[in-house]
Amino acid sequence: MIKSDTDGSFELYDLRVEVVRSGPGKIYCGAEGDYFELRGEMLHLPQGQGFSIYSLSAVLPLLAAKQRPCHPNDWMSTDANCACPDPNCPTQLRITRIGTRRFDHADTTAVPLEGQG
């Protein structure tokens, strides 16, 4: 379970965003199975693979929220698929939490925690 600590550290989920087929037809945003991983603020792609900037624009607003814990009844905890922005493309973009990573507040911002610095 993700937790926040009083020592200035915190955890975020690592994410995988993958192109998944949701119906018949030609895929316009890459290829089924294309993916990237988000580790902290860094986006990682497999060597030799690209990812559509249009598809990225569809999932980008959701990624920071998916990295953080939420109430079990919150839709963000259950909904994982986002529609491809091309209405003619039969894909969705699946966001999966794949692990956690610990960060230190001081390594992620110049703004000190209240009462520190």
C-alpha positions in Angstrom: 0.0 0.0 0.0 1.3 3.4 -0.9 2.0 5.7 2.1 3.5 9.1 2.9 6.1 9.4 5.6 7.0 12.2 8.0 10.7 12.1 6.8 9.8 13.9 3.6 9.5 10.7 1.4 6.5 9.5 -0.5 5.5 6.8 -2.9 3.9 6.9 -6.4 2.7 4.2 -8.6 4.7 3.3 -11.7 2.4 3.1 -14.7 2.2 1.3 -18.0 0.1 2.7 -20.8 -0.6 0.2 -23.6 -2.5 0.4 -26.9 -5.3 -2.3 -26.7 -7.7 -3.2 -29.4 -11.4 -2.5 -28.5 -13.0 -3.5 -31.9 -12.4 -4.3 -35.5 -10.7 -2.0 -38.0 -7.4 -0.4 -38.8 -5.3 1.0 -36.0 -4.1 4.5 -36.7 -2.2 5.4 -33.5 0.6 2.9 -33.7 0.3 -0.9 -33.1 -1.6 -3.0 -30.7 0.7 -3.7 -27.7 2.7 -0.5 -28.1 3.3 1.0 -24.6 5.3 3.3 -22.5 6.0 3.3 -18.8 5.9 6.2 -16.5 8.3 6.1 -13.5 8.0 9.2 -11.4 7.9 12.0 -13.9 10.0 10.1 -16.5 8.4 8.5 -19.5 10.2 5.4 -20.8 9.6 3.7 -24.2 11.0 0.4 -25.3 14.0 0.8 -27.7 12.9 1.3 -31.3 9.2 1.9 -30.5 7.4 5.2 -30.7 4.1 6.3 -29.2 1.5 8.6 -30.9 1.6 12.2 -29.5 -2.2 12.3 -30.1 -2.7 9.2 -28.0 -0.3 10.6 -25.3 -2.5 13.8 -25.2 -5.5 11.7 -24.4 -4.0 10.0 -21.4 -1.7 12.7 -20.1 -4.3 14.5 -17.9 -5.0 11.1 -16.1 -1.5 10.0 -15.4 -0.7 12.1 -12.3 -4.0 11.0 -10.7 -3.3 7.3 -11.5 0.1 7.6 -9.9 -1.5 8.5 -6.6 -3.5 6.5 -4.1 -7.3 7.2 -4.1 -10.3 6.1 -2.2 -11.4 2.5 -3.3 -14.8 3.9 -4.4 -13.2 6.6 -6.6 -13.7 5.8 -10.3 -9.9 6.5 -10.7 -9.3 3.3 -8.8 -11.3 1.1 -11.2 -11.4 2.7 -14.6 -8.3 1.9 -16.6 -9.1 2.5 -20.3 -9.0 5.8 -22.2 -10.4 6.2 -25.7 -8.0 6.8 -28.6 -8.6 10.4 -29.7 -9.2 9.3 -33.3 -12.9 8.3 -33.6 -12.0 6.0 -36.5 -9.4 4.0 -34.5 -10.5 0.8 -32.7 -8.1 1.1 -29.8 -8.1 2.2 -26.2 -5.2 3.1 -24.0 -5.0 1.0 -20.9 -3.3 2.5 -17.8 -2.0 -0.1 -15.4 -0.4 0.4 -12.0 2.7 -1.8 -12.2 4.6 -1.1 -8.9 5.6 1.7 -6.5 8.6 3.9 -6.3 9.8 6.0 -3.3 10.8 9.7 -3.7 12.1 12.3 -1.4 10.3 15.7 -1.4 13.6 17.6 -1.5 14.7 15.8 -4.7 11.4 16.6 -6.5 11.0 20.4 -5.8 12.8 23.5 -4.6 9.8 24.3 -2.3 10.5 23.0 1.2 8.0 21.2 3.3 6.3 23.3 5.9 8.5 23.5 9.0 11.6 22.3 7.1 14.2 24.4 5.3 
